Amino acid sequence: MIVAMYMLMAKYSPAALKAIAETSSDREAAARAAVEAAGGKMHGFYGMLGQEYGLAMIVEAPGHAEYIGGLIPAISSGTFESWKSIPLYTWADMTKALKIAKKVQTVYKPPGR
C-alpha cells in the first residue's frame, strides 16, 4: 500500500488556547481521532517551545485527499491561527527516486543543449 507522510506544524489561535487551558481538553486524543476518521495514522504529537508554531504532528495518510480532509475541520473551526504542512519522504523513497532520475537523465536536455 502506498502511503504519504506529512508533518503538520500549527499555531493555536488565542481562543483555542484559552479553551484548552479552561477545559484541559486532550488535543492529542482529538487529533488522533480526526486523523483516524480520515483513514490515516498519527505517528507523533509534539509541542514546540519558543517556535513560530507550537504544535507538530507526524501523520501517515493514504493520500493528499485524506490528509486534507482530516485537517479541514480544525482549520475551518478557527482552532489554528496559522499552519504549515510538510510532505515527508523516507530513504526508500529517495532510493526509488534516484533510479527514476537515472532513467529520466537519459532523455532530459537542459535549456540550450
C-alpha positions in Angstrom: 0.0 0.0 0.0 1.3 3.4 -0.9 1.1 5.9 1.9 2.1 9.5 2.3 3.8 11.0 5.3 3.3 14.6 6.5 4.4 16.9 9.2 1.8 19.4 10.3 3.1 22.5 12.2 0.4 24.6 13.7 -0.1 27.7 15.9 -3.2 27.5 18.0 -5.5 30.6 17.9 -5.8 32.6 21.2 -9.4 31.4 21.5 -8.3 27.7 21.1 -5.5 28.1 23.7 -8.0 29.7 26.2 -10.4 26.8 25.7 -7.7 24.2 26.1 -6.5 25.9 29.3 -10.0 26.2 30.7 -11.1 22.7 29.9 -7.8 20.7 29.9 -9.0 19.3 26.6 -6.9 16.4 25.4 -5.9 17.7 22.0 -3.7 14.7 21.2 -6.7 12.4 21.5 -8.8 14.7 19.4 -6.2 14.9 16.7 -5.7 11.1 16.7 -9.5 10.6 16.3 -9.6 13.1 13.4 -6.6 11.5 11.6 -8.1 8.0 12.0 -11.5 9.1 10.9 -9.9 10.3 7.7 -8.2 7.0 7.2 -4.8 7.9 8.5 -2.5 7.1 11.4 -0.9 9.6 13.8 2.8 8.8 14.5 3.5 11.7 16.8 2.0 14.7 18.5 4.5 17.2 19.9 4.6 20.7 21.5 7.4 23.0 20.5 8.6 25.8 22.8 9.8 29.1 21.5 8.9 28.4 17.9 6.7 30.1 15.4 4.4 27.1 15.6 3.6 25.4 18.9 2.4 22.0 17.6 4.0 19.4 15.4 2.2 16.2 14.2 3.6 13.4 12.1 0.7 11.9 10.1 0.5 9.0 7.7 -2.4 9.1 5.2 -3.4 7.1 2.2 -3.0 10.3 0.1 -3.4 14.0 -0.1 -7.3 14.0 0.0 -7.4 12.0 3.2 -4.8 14.2 4.9 -6.5 17.4 3.8 -9.9 16.0 4.8 -8.6 15.3 8.3 -7.4 18.9 8.6 -10.3 20.9 7.2 -12.5 20.7 10.4 -9.7 22.1 12.6 -8.7 24.7 10.1 -12.3 25.8 9.4 -13.2 26.0 13.1 -10.5 28.5 13.8 -8.5 26.2 16.0 -5.3 27.2 14.2 -4.2 30.8 13.8 -1.7 29.5 11.2 -0.4 26.2 10.0 2.1 24.6 7.6 2.1 21.1 6.0 5.4 19.5 5.0 5.3 16.3 2.9 7.9 13.8 4.2 9.8 11.1 2.4 11.9 8.1 3.5 15.3 6.9 2.3 13.4 4.1 0.5 11.6 6.9 -1.4 14.9 8.6 -2.2 16.4 5.3 -3.5 13.4 4.8 -5.8 13.7 8.4 -6.9 17.4 8.1 -7.8 16.6 5.1 -10.0 13.9 7.1 -11.8 16.2 10.1 -12.1 18.8 8.0 -13.8 16.2 6.9 -16.4 15.0 10.5 -16.9 18.6 11.7 -17.2 18.9 9.7 -20.4 16.2 11.8 -22.1 16.2 15.2 -20.4 18.0 18.0 -22.1 18.8 21.2 -20.1 17.9 24.5 -21.8 20.4 25.5 -24.6 21.8 22.0 -25.0 
